[in-house]
Amino acid sequence: MRKRFFITITLTLTLAFFSPMLVSSSCSPVHTVEQHDTLYIERETIPDKITFSTYNIPEHVEFCGKDIDLTRFDRRERMDRELLAFMYMHSTSIQMIKRANRYFPVVEPILKEYGIPDDMKYMMVIESNVNPIARSVAGAAGLWQFMQTTGREHGLEVNANIDERYNVEKSTRAACKYLKSAYAKYRDWATVAASYNAGQARISQQLATQKVTSSLDLFLVEETTRYVYRILAAKIMFQNPKNFGFYIKTTDLYPVIPCKEYTVTTGISDLSVWAKEKGINYSILRQLNPWIRENSLQNKTQRTYKILVPTKEGMYYDPKQIVPYDKNWVVE
């Protein structure tokens, strides 16, 4: 009897001690903070029972002047997967937008010069995450992720000393040459994009085998099947990042760095010395000219190179000088 009494008392005291905590955690309004890049938004805790929605999948999307229907179940679900990926890989998606503020102004005019639709820049986005020094496990490099052989075939110098796959302007021109050639063959930009990933031989073979005219209707390996939908998702995200929960301020964008361009037609034996003479260090020289791969510029064939050196103003972060390339990217 005494043992039962002590057990009852113990249980009563335990419940009395923990009950306020249980009531507080389930009923009391608790304020939490959501982080959207550098902007913080305060809200009340969401109730336990609530239906969460994701990004509304559009019924169609325009790509390179052509309307792509997304109402068919397979296309809709593939689009859903890629939109979710961009929405929830926060750090990568936000960095893409920040970098695009620096590199889109370089890439877009070149695409226009070659008659390539502006939407093809989103292929570059998913190839490299807008990172000019990106390098894949397979050895593809630069903004457009050229392999060594393909880069050389399209006019890029690729060796131990110089690798122009990392040159933003030259690699973009090389990509334009490929895209124009592929479009002359397929007359469809979505298929051109698929061929960039899988190769023209593979895409042509599968189009013939599967008796379809668009790469969007092909059954392919997962990477290539996802490829064009990732491009479409990138375009949708860049049109309005806020719809994906990314609230970016103008001052968070990476600005175009003002540079002086030095034309070089001879070799440079020590780039560290050369950089110091120009008022910078070797590290900054390499960051702005990643196509230089060694501490010397051999230039045995007397080619002409253009080396970028930041101006004094360009060396330092000045938030007042940052201008958003696209006002839809920022909250101000």
C-alpha positions as CSV (number, residue, x, y, z in Angstrom):
1,M,0.0,0.0,0.0
2,R,2.8,2.4,1.0
3,K,4.7,1.5,-2.3
4,R,1.6,2.3,-4.4
5,F,1.2,5.6,-2.5
6,F,4.8,6.7,-3.3
7,I,4.4,5.8,-6.9
8,T,1.2,7.9,-7.2
9,I,2.9,10.9,-5.5
10,T,5.9,10.6,-7.8
11,L,3.7,10.5,-11.0
12,T,1.7,13.5,-9.8
13,L,4.8,15.6,-9.1
14,T,6.3,14.7,-12.5
15,L,3.2,15.6,-14.4
16,A,2.9,18.9,-12.5
17,F,6.5,19.8,-13.4
18,F,6.3,19.0,-17.1
19,S,2.7,20.0,-17.9
20,P,3.5,23.8,-18.3
21,M,6.2,22.9,-20.8
22,L,4.0,20.6,-22.8
23,V,1.2,23.2,-22.9
24,S,3.7,25.9,-23.9
25,S,5.2,24.0,-26.7
26,S,2.0,23.0,-28.3
27,C,-0.3,26.0,-27.7
28,S,1.7,29.1,-27.1
29,P,2.6,31.3,-30.1
30,V,6.3,31.1,-30.5
31,H,8.2,33.6,-32.8
32,T,10.8,32.2,-35.0
33,V,13.1,33.8,-37.6
34,E,13.4,32.7,-41.2
35,Q,16.6,33.6,-43.0
36,H,16.3,34.5,-46.7
37,D,19.9,35.2,-47.7
38,T,20.7,38.5,-45.8
39,L,17.1,39.6,-45.2
40,Y,15.4,38.2,-42.0
41,I,11.7,37.9,-41.8
42,E,10.0,37.2,-38.4
43,R,6.8,35.1,-38.3
44,E,4.8,33.0,-35.9
45,T,5.4,29.2,-35.7
46,I,3.4,27.4,-38.4
47,P,0.7,25.2,-36.9
48,D,1.3,21.4,-36.9
49,K,-1.5,20.7,-39.4
50,I,-1.0,22.7,-42.5
51,T,-0.7,21.9,-46.2
52,F,2.6,23.1,-47.7
53,S,2.7,24.2,-51.3
54,T,5.7,24.3,-53.6
55,Y,6.4,26.5,-56.6
56,N,3.4,26.4,-58.9
57,I,4.4,24.6,-62.0
58,P,3.5,26.6,-65.1
59,E,1.4,25.0,-67.8
60,H,3.9,26.1,-70.4
61,V,7.2,28.0,-70.6
62,E,8.7,30.0,-73.4
63,F,12.2,29.0,-74.4
64,C,14.1,30.6,-77.3
65,G,10.9,31.9,-78.8
66,K,9.1,28.5,-78.7
67,D,6.3,27.6,-76.3
68,I,6.9,24.3,-74.4
69,D,3.8,22.6,-73.1
70,L,4.3,21.3,-69.6
71,T,0.8,19.9,-69.0
72,R,1.7,16.3,-70.0
73,F,2.4,14.3,-66.8
74,D,6.0,13.4,-67.5
75,R,7.0,16.9,-68.5
76,R,5.2,18.4,-65.5
77,E,6.9,16.0,-63.0
78,R,10.3,16.5,-64.5
79,M,9.8,20.3,-64.3
80,D,8.6,19.9,-60.7
81,R,11.8,18.1,-59.7
82,E,14.1,20.8,-61.1
83,L,12.1,23.7,-59.6
84,L,12.3,22.0,-56.2
85,A,16.0,21.5,-56.6
86,F,16.6,25.2,-57.3
87,M,14.2,26.2,-54.5
88,Y,15.9,24.1,-51.8
89,M,19.6,24.2,-52.8
90,H,19.7,27.7,-51.3
91,S,23.4,28.5,-51.2
92,T,24.0,27.4,-54.8
93,S,21.0,29.2,-56.2
94,I,21.8,32.4,-54.5
95,Q,25.4,32.3,-55.6
96,M,24.3,31.8,-59.2
97,I,22.3,35.0,-59.0
98,K,25.1,37.0,-57.3
99,R,27.7,35.8,-59.9
100,A,25.3,36.4,-62.8
101,N,25.3,40.1,-61.9
102,R,29.0,40.1,-62.9
103,Y,29.0,37.7,-65.9
104,F,25.7,38.2,-67.7
105,P,26.8,41.7,-68.9
106,V,29.7,39.9,-70.6
107,V,27.9,36.9,-72.0
108,E,24.7,38.4,-73.3
109,P,26.2,40.8,-75.9
110,I,28.3,37.9,-77.3
111,L,25.2,35.7,-77.7
112,K,23.5,38.5,-79.5
113,E,26.5,39.1,-81.7
114,Y,26.3,35.5,-82.9
115,G,22.5,35.4,-83.2
116,I,22.1,33.0,-80.3
117,P,18.9,33.3,-78.3
118,D,19.4,35.0,-75.0
119,D,17.8,32.1,-73.2
120,M,20.8,29.9,-74.0
121,K,22.7,31.7,-71.2
122,Y,20.7,29.6,-68.8
123,M,22.5,26.6,-70.3
124,M,25.7,28.2,-69.0
125,V,24.1,28.7,-65.6
126,I,23.5,25.0,-65.1
127,E,26.8,23.9,-66.7
128,S,29.0,25.8,-64.2
129,N,26.7,27.5,-61.7
130,V,28.0,30.7,-63.3
131,N,31.5,29.9,-61.9
132,P,34.3,30.7,-64.4
133,I,36.7,28.4,-62.7
134,A,34.4,25.4,-62.4
135,R,35.9,22.1,-63.2
136,S,34.0,18.8,-63.4
137,V,35.3,15.4,-62.3
138,A,35.4,14.4,-66.0
139,G,37.7,17.4,-66.8
140,A,35.3,19.9,-68.3
141,A,36.2,23.4,-67.4
142,G,35.0,27.0,-67.3
143,L,31.7,28.7,-67.6
144,W,30.6,26.5,-70.5
145,Q,32.3,23.3,-69.3
146,F,34.3,22.5,-72.4
147,M,36.3,19.3,-72.5
148,Q,39.9,19.8,-73.8
149,T,39.3,18.4,-77.2
150,T,36.0,20.2,-77.8
151,G,37.6,23.4,-76.7
152,R,40.4,23.1,-79.1
153,E,38.0,22.2,-81.9
154,H,36.3,25.5,-81.4
155,G,39.3,27.7,-81.3
156,L,40.4,27.7,-77.7
157,E,44.1,27.3,-76.7
158,V,44.3,24.6,-74.1
159,N,47.7,23.5,-72.6
160,A,49.6,23.5,-69.3
161,N,50.4,27.2,-69.6
162,I,47.2,28.6,-71.1
163,D,43.7,27.3,-70.8
164,E,41.2,29.5,-72.6
165,R,38.3,27.4,-71.4
166,Y,38.6,29.7,-68.3
167,N,38.5,32.9,-70.4
168,V,34.9,34.2,-70.1
169,E,34.8,36.0,-73.4
170,K,36.7,33.5,-75.5
171,S,34.9,30.5,-74.1
172,T,31.5,32.2,-74.7
173,R,32.5,32.7,-78.3
174,A,33.5,29.1,-78.6
175,A,30.1,28.0,-77.2
176,C,28.3,30.2,-79.7
177,K,30.2,28.5,-82.6
178,Y,29.0,25.1,-81.3
179,L,25.4,26.3,-80.8
180,K,25.1,27.8,-84.2
181,S,26.4,24.6,-85.8
182,A,24.1,22.4,-83.8
183,Y,21.1,24.6,-84.6
184,A,21.8,24.4,-88.3
185,K,21.4,20.6,-87.9
186,Y,18.4,20.4,-85.5
187,R,16.5,23.6,-86.0
188,D,15.3,23.3,-82.4
189,W,17.1,25.0,-79.5
190,A,16.0,22.5,-76.8
191,T,17.5,19.7,-78.9
192,V,20.6,21.8,-79.4
193,A,20.9,22.1,-75.6
194,A,20.5,18.3,-75.2
195,S,23.2,17.7,-77.8
196,Y,25.6,20.0,-75.8
197,N,25.2,17.6,-72.9
198,A,25.1,14.2,-74.6
199,G,26.8,14.9,-77.9
200,Q,25.3,15.3,-81.4
201,A,25.9,11.7,-82.4
202,R,24.0,10.3,-79.4
203,I,21.0,12.7,-79.8
204,S,20.8,12.2,-83.6
205,Q,20.9,8.4,-83.1
206,Q,18.2,8.4,-80.4
207,L,15.9,10.8,-82.4
208,A,16.0,8.3,-85.3
209,T,15.6,5.2,-83.1
210,Q,12.8,6.5,-81.0
211,K,11.0,8.2,-84.0
212,V,10.6,11.6,-82.4
213,T,11.6,15.1,-83.5
214,S,12.3,16.8,-80.1
215,S,14.8,15.9,-77.4
216,L,12.0,16.5,-74.8
217,D,10.3,13.3,-76.0
218,L,13.4,11.1,-75.8
219,F,14.0,8.4,-73.2
220,L,17.6,9.0,-72.2
221,V,20.0,8.6,-69.3
222,E,18.9,10.6,-66.3
223,E,21.5,13.4,-66.6
224,T,20.5,14.2,-70.2
225,T,16.8,13.7,-69.5
226,R,17.0,16.3,-66.7
227,Y,19.3,18.7,-68.6
228,V,16.8,20.8,-70.6
229,Y,14.3,20.9,-67.7
230,R,17.1,22.3,-65.5
231,I,17.7,25.0,-68.0
232,L,14.0,25.9,-68.0
233,A,13.9,25.9,-64.2
234,A,17.0,28.2,-64.1
235,K,15.2,30.7,-66.4
236,I,12.0,30.6,-64.2
237,M,14.1,31.2,-61.0
238,F,16.1,34.0,-62.6
239,Q,12.9,35.8,-63.7
240,N,11.8,36.2,-60.1
241,P,14.0,34.7,-57.3
242,K,11.6,36.0,-54.6
243,N,9.1,33.4,-55.7
244,F,11.7,30.8,-54.6
245,G,12.2,32.5,-51.2
246,F,15.4,34.3,-52.1
247,Y,15.3,37.9,-50.9
248,I,18.6,39.4,-52.1
249,K,19.8,42.9,-51.6
250,T,21.5,44.9,-54.2
251,T,24.6,45.2,-52.0
252,D,24.9,41.4,-51.9
253,L,25.4,41.1,-55.7
254,Y,28.8,40.7,-57.1
255,P,29.7,43.8,-59.1
256,V,31.4,44.0,-62.4
257,I,35.0,44.8,-61.6
258,P,36.4,47.9,-63.4
259,C,39.6,46.8,-65.1
260,K,42.4,48.1,-67.3
261,E,43.2,45.8,-70.2
262,Y,46.8,45.2,-71.1
263,T,47.7,43.8,-74.5
264,V,50.6,41.4,-74.4
265,T,52.4,39.9,-77.5
266,T,55.5,38.6,-75.9
267,G,56.2,36.2,-73.0
268,I,56.3,37.2,-69.4
269,S,58.9,35.2,-67.4
270,D,57.6,36.0,-63.9
271,L,53.9,37.1,-63.5
272,S,54.4,37.8,-59.8
273,V,56.8,40.6,-60.7
274,W,54.6,41.7,-63.6
275,A,51.6,41.9,-61.3
276,K,53.5,43.9,-58.7
277,E,54.6,46.4,-61.3
278,K,50.9,46.9,-62.1
279,G,50.0,47.6,-58.5
280,I,48.4,44.2,-57.7
281,N,49.6,40.8,-56.5
282,Y,49.8,37.5,-58.3
283,S,46.7,36.1,-56.5
284,I,44.5,38.9,-57.8
285,L,46.0,38.6,-61.3
286,R,45.1,34.9,-61.4
287,Q,41.6,35.5,-60.0
288,L,40.8,37.9,-62.8
289,N,42.7,35.9,-65.5
290,P,42.1,32.3,-64.6
291,W,43.0,31.2,-68.1
292,I,46.7,31.8,-67.1
293,R,47.7,28.5,-65.5
294,E,51.3,29.1,-64.4
295,N,53.5,31.8,-63.0
296,S,54.8,32.7,-66.4
297,L,53.3,33.4,-69.8
298,Q,55.4,31.5,-72.3
299,N,53.8,32.8,-75.6
300,K,56.3,31.0,-77.8
301,T,54.2,31.7,-80.9
302,Q,53.9,35.5,-80.2
303,R,50.1,35.4,-79.8
304,T,48.1,38.4,-78.5
305,Y,46.7,38.1,-75.1
306,K,44.6,40.6,-73.0
307,I,45.3,40.6,-69.3
308,L,42.9,42.3,-67.0
309,V,44.1,44.4,-64.1
310,P,41.6,46.0,-61.7
311,T,41.6,49.7,-61.4
312,K,42.3,51.2,-58.0
313,E,38.6,51.8,-57.5
314,G,37.8,48.3,-58.6
315,M,40.0,46.7,-56.0
316,Y,37.6,47.5,-53.1
317,Y,34.0,46.8,-52.3
318,D,31.8,49.9,-52.6
319,P,28.1,49.1,-52.0
320,K,27.1,52.4,-53.5
321,Q,28.5,51.5,-56.9
322,I,26.7,48.1,-57.2
323,V,23.9,48.1,-59.7
324,P,21.6,45.1,-60.2
325,Y,21.7,43.8,-63.7
326,D,18.1,42.8,-63.3
327,K,15.9,44.6,-60.8
328,N,13.8,41.4,-60.4
329,W,16.7,39.8,-58.6
330,V,16.7,42.1,-55.6
331,V,14.3,43.3,-52.9
332,E,15.0,47.0,-53.2
